[in-house]
Amino acid sequence: MKSIWLIHDIDHDLSQRGMVMGIVNVTPDSFSDGGRFLDTGRAVEHALKLISEGADILDIGGESTRPGAEPVEAAEELRRVLPVIRAVRSETKTLISIDTMKASVARAAVEAGADIINDVTGLRGDPAMLRTACECDAGLVIMHMSGTPQTMQKLPQYDDVVREVQTYFEARLHSLENAGISRERIVLDPGFGFGKTLGHNISLMRSLPELSVSGRPILVGVSRKSMIGRLLESEELEDRDWPTVALTAHARELGARVVRVHDVKPNVYAMRMAEAILG
């Protein structure tokens, strides 16, 4: 069965070749690289480096969504991301994703050249986001999150995390389709680490094939996350890079079509090797 992602009325076939999404955090406080790329010039340089390493998508964000992160005003978020998006778009045709919960930021980013809206709230956080999505033809990433970044890790509980994420995806697809958004525009993200314990994250990883509701592609974002550190019993971020690569290969084998990572090159290699073995 074909796995198509419709972006700007162009079909991107993920059936045989998945995509690697490189992370560009234009923030002072992201958990992994907060502050390193807050400067526009350094952020653009980093983005172009990720493209040279094989990134299919650049995910540019101006507000941290790590547990407990403080909200950022829309004006500040726009000040951070728009110059980066414009500069990157002037240099490359590589797909650009805007990682935001705000409709005004998503709209301005798409107008500046972004191709995808990646909203950790699943288009639910800002009442205007649904209209923004309806009025453009950008690809969409719909993520599952319990609570908000400020509250999500305060004793998250599920009777059956896999079934509840499935049900959420089914409901969101139905709601968005009723609003006039084609399902082909949507990729689903289980939201590893967003309102989940270590046990919940492991259950979701084991059950990735079950999460592809209506055949929609699955995006996996586990790069450098605390779940890896806890399993390895290490607080060092650099210890999480190669385990991320292992998870990329495993997730692709289980059917994931997009992985969101900090370190692009080894994860591209891992995905391509897994695809070669899968045939």
C-alpha positions as CSV (number, residue, x, y, z in Angstrom):
1,M,0.0,0.0,0.0
2,K,1.3,3.4,-1.0
3,S,2.2,5.9,1.8
4,I,1.6,9.4,0.4
5,W,2.2,12.8,2.1
6,L,0.5,15.6,0.2
7,I,2.4,18.9,0.5
8,H,1.5,21.9,-1.6
9,D,-0.5,19.6,-3.9
10,I,2.6,17.5,-4.5
11,D,2.5,13.8,-3.6
12,H,5.6,12.7,-1.7
13,D,5.7,8.9,-1.8
14,L,7.1,7.5,1.5
15,S,6.3,3.9,0.7
16,Q,9.9,2.9,-0.2
17,R,12.0,5.9,1.0
18,G,11.2,7.6,4.2
19,M,12.2,11.1,5.2
20,V,14.7,12.4,7.8
21,M,13.6,15.7,9.5
22,G,16.5,17.7,10.8
23,I,15.9,19.9,13.9
24,V,16.8,23.6,13.9
25,N,16.0,25.1,17.4
26,V,16.1,28.9,17.2
27,T,15.6,29.0,21.0
28,P,17.6,29.8,24.2
29,D,16.2,26.9,26.2
30,S,15.6,23.7,24.2
31,F,16.7,20.7,26.1
32,S,19.4,19.5,23.7
33,D,20.9,22.6,22.0
34,G,19.3,25.6,23.6
35,G,21.0,28.8,22.6
36,R,23.5,27.3,20.1
37,F,21.4,28.5,17.1
38,L,19.5,31.5,18.5
39,D,21.6,33.7,16.3
40,T,20.0,33.8,12.8
41,G,23.3,33.4,10.9
42,R,24.3,30.3,13.0
43,A,20.8,28.8,12.6
44,V,20.9,29.2,8.8
45,E,24.5,27.8,8.7
46,H,23.3,24.8,10.8
47,A,20.2,24.3,8.6
48,L,22.4,24.2,5.4
49,K,24.7,21.8,7.1
50,L,21.8,19.4,7.9
51,I,20.8,19.6,4.2
52,S,24.3,18.7,3.1
53,E,24.1,15.7,5.5
54,G,20.9,14.5,3.8
55,A,18.0,16.1,5.6
56,D,14.8,15.8,3.6
57,I,13.0,18.3,5.8
58,L,14.2,21.1,8.2
59,D,12.0,21.6,11.3
60,I,12.5,25.1,12.4
61,G,11.1,26.1,15.8
62,G,11.3,29.3,18.0
63,E,9.7,28.0,21.2
64,S,10.9,25.1,23.3
65,T,8.4,22.4,24.1
66,R,10.6,20.6,26.6
67,P,8.8,19.6,29.9
68,G,8.2,22.7,32.0
69,A,9.2,25.2,29.2
70,E,7.8,28.7,29.6
71,P,5.5,30.0,26.8
72,V,6.9,32.5,24.3
73,E,5.0,35.5,22.9
74,A,4.1,35.2,19.2
75,A,6.0,38.4,18.3
76,E,9.2,36.9,19.8
77,E,8.7,33.5,18.1
78,L,8.2,35.3,14.8
79,R,11.4,37.4,15.4
80,R,13.3,34.2,15.9
81,V,12.1,32.0,13.0
82,L,11.1,34.2,10.1
83,P,14.6,35.4,9.2
84,V,15.8,31.8,9.3
85,I,13.0,30.5,7.1
86,R,13.4,33.3,4.6
87,A,17.2,32.8,4.4
88,V,17.0,29.0,4.1
89,R,14.3,29.2,1.5
90,S,16.4,31.6,-0.6
91,E,19.2,29.0,-0.6
92,T,17.4,25.7,-1.1
93,K,14.2,23.9,-2.2
94,T,14.4,21.4,0.7
95,L,11.1,21.1,2.6
96,I,10.8,23.4,5.6
97,S,8.6,22.7,8.6
98,I,7.5,25.3,11.1
99,D,7.4,23.8,14.6
100,T,4.8,26.0,16.4
101,M,1.6,25.9,18.4
102,K,0.5,29.4,17.2
103,A,-1.7,30.1,14.2
104,S,-0.1,33.5,13.6
105,V,3.3,32.0,13.5
106,A,2.3,29.1,11.3
107,R,0.6,31.5,8.8
108,A,3.5,33.8,8.6
109,A,6.0,30.9,8.3
110,V,4.0,29.4,5.4
111,E,3.9,32.8,3.7
112,A,7.7,33.1,4.2
113,G,8.3,29.7,2.5
114,A,7.5,26.9,5.0
115,D,5.9,23.8,3.6
116,I,4.7,21.9,6.7
117,I,3.0,22.9,10.0
118,N,4.2,20.7,12.9
119,D,1.9,21.4,15.8
120,V,2.5,19.5,19.0
121,T,-1.1,20.2,20.1
122,G,-2.5,18.5,17.0
123,L,-4.1,21.9,15.8
124,R,-6.0,22.1,19.1
125,G,-3.9,24.6,21.1
126,D,-4.8,27.7,19.2
127,P,-8.5,28.1,18.1
128,A,-7.3,29.8,14.9
129,M,-4.9,27.0,13.9
130,L,-7.6,24.9,12.2
131,R,-8.6,27.8,9.9
132,T,-4.9,28.5,9.1
133,A,-4.5,24.9,8.1
134,C,-7.6,25.0,6.0
135,E,-6.5,28.1,4.2
136,C,-3.2,26.8,3.0
137,D,-2.0,23.6,1.4
138,A,0.9,22.9,3.7
139,G,1.6,19.4,5.0
140,L,0.6,18.8,8.6
141,V,2.1,16.9,11.5
142,I,-0.6,16.0,14.1
143,M,1.0,15.0,17.4
144,H,-0.5,13.4,20.5
145,M,0.3,15.2,23.7
146,S,-1.4,14.8,27.1
147,G,-1.6,18.2,28.8
148,T,0.7,21.1,27.8
149,P,4.5,21.4,27.9
150,Q,4.1,22.9,31.4
151,T,2.0,20.0,32.8
152,M,2.5,17.0,30.5
153,Q,5.0,15.1,32.7
154,K,3.1,15.5,35.9
155,L,2.1,11.9,36.5
156,P,0.8,11.0,33.0
157,Q,-1.7,8.1,33.2
158,Y,-3.4,5.9,30.6
159,D,-5.5,2.7,30.9
160,D,-4.0,1.6,27.5
161,V,-1.6,4.2,26.0
162,V,-1.6,2.5,22.6
163,R,-5.3,2.4,22.3
164,E,-5.8,5.9,23.6
165,V,-3.3,7.3,21.0
166,Q,-5.0,5.3,18.3
167,T,-8.4,6.7,19.3
168,Y,-7.0,10.3,19.4
169,F,-5.6,9.9,15.9
170,E,-8.9,8.5,14.6
171,A,-10.8,11.4,16.1
172,R,-8.4,14.0,14.8
173,L,-8.4,12.6,11.3
174,H,-12.3,12.6,11.3
175,S,-12.5,16.1,12.7
176,L,-9.9,17.6,10.3
177,E,-11.5,15.8,7.3
178,N,-14.9,17.2,8.3
179,A,-13.2,20.7,8.3
180,G,-12.1,20.1,4.7
181,I,-8.5,19.0,5.2
182,S,-7.5,16.0,3.1
183,R,-6.1,13.0,5.1
184,E,-3.3,12.8,2.6
185,R,-1.9,16.1,4.0
186,I,-1.5,14.5,7.5
187,V,1.4,12.7,9.1
188,L,0.8,11.3,12.7
189,D,3.3,11.7,15.6
190,P,2.7,9.6,18.7
191,G,4.5,12.2,20.8
192,F,7.2,10.3,22.5
193,G,8.0,12.1,25.8
194,F,5.0,14.4,25.6
195,G,2.9,13.3,28.5
196,K,4.3,9.7,28.7
197,T,6.3,7.7,31.1
198,L,9.2,5.6,30.0
199,G,6.9,2.6,30.0
200,H,4.4,4.4,27.8
201,N,7.1,5.4,25.3
202,I,8.3,1.8,25.1
203,S,4.8,0.5,24.6
204,L,4.3,3.0,21.8
205,M,7.5,2.1,20.1
206,R,6.7,-1.6,20.2
207,S,3.2,-0.9,18.7
208,L,4.1,1.6,15.9
209,P,2.4,-0.5,13.2
210,E,-0.9,-0.2,15.1
211,L,-0.7,3.6,15.2
212,S,-0.8,4.1,11.5
213,V,-4.5,5.0,11.5
214,S,-6.1,4.9,8.1
215,G,-2.7,4.2,6.6
216,R,-1.4,7.6,7.5
217,P,2.4,7.8,7.8
218,I,4.0,7.8,11.3
219,L,6.6,10.3,12.4
220,V,8.9,9.3,15.2
221,G,10.7,11.9,17.3
222,V,12.9,10.3,20.0
223,S,16.2,12.0,19.3
224,R,18.3,12.6,22.4
225,K,15.2,12.3,24.6
226,S,15.3,11.5,28.3
227,M,13.8,8.1,27.7
228,I,17.2,7.1,26.2
229,G,19.1,8.5,29.1
230,R,17.0,6.7,31.6
231,L,17.4,3.3,29.8
232,L,21.1,3.9,29.6
233,E,21.4,5.3,33.1
234,S,23.3,8.3,31.7
235,E,22.7,12.0,32.0
236,E,25.2,12.8,29.1
237,L,23.4,14.1,26.0
238,E,26.2,12.8,23.7
239,D,25.5,9.3,25.0
240,R,22.1,9.5,23.4
241,D,23.1,10.0,19.7
242,W,24.0,6.4,18.7
243,P,20.9,5.0,20.6
244,T,18.9,7.4,18.5
245,V,20.4,5.9,15.4
246,A,19.4,2.5,16.5
247,L,15.9,3.6,17.2
248,T,15.7,5.2,13.7
249,A,16.5,1.8,12.1
250,H,14.1,0.0,14.4
251,A,11.3,2.5,13.9
252,R,11.7,2.3,10.1
253,E,11.6,-1.5,10.2
254,L,8.3,-1.2,12.2
255,G,6.9,1.1,9.5
256,A,7.7,4.7,10.5
257,R,8.1,6.9,7.5
258,V,9.6,10.1,9.0
259,V,12.1,10.5,11.8
260,R,12.9,13.8,13.5
261,V,16.5,14.0,14.7
262,H,19.3,16.4,15.7
263,D,22.2,14.4,14.2
264,V,21.1,13.9,10.5
265,K,23.9,12.0,8.7
266,P,24.0,8.8,10.8
267,N,20.3,8.6,11.0
268,V,20.0,9.0,7.2
269,Y,22.4,6.0,6.9
270,A,20.4,4.0,9.4
271,M,17.2,4.6,7.5
272,R,18.6,3.8,4.1
273,M,20.2,0.6,5.4
274,A,16.9,-0.5,7.0
275,E,15.1,0.2,3.8
276,A,17.6,-1.8,1.8
277,I,17.0,-4.8,4.0
278,L,13.3,-4.3,3.9
279,G,13.5,-4.3,0.1
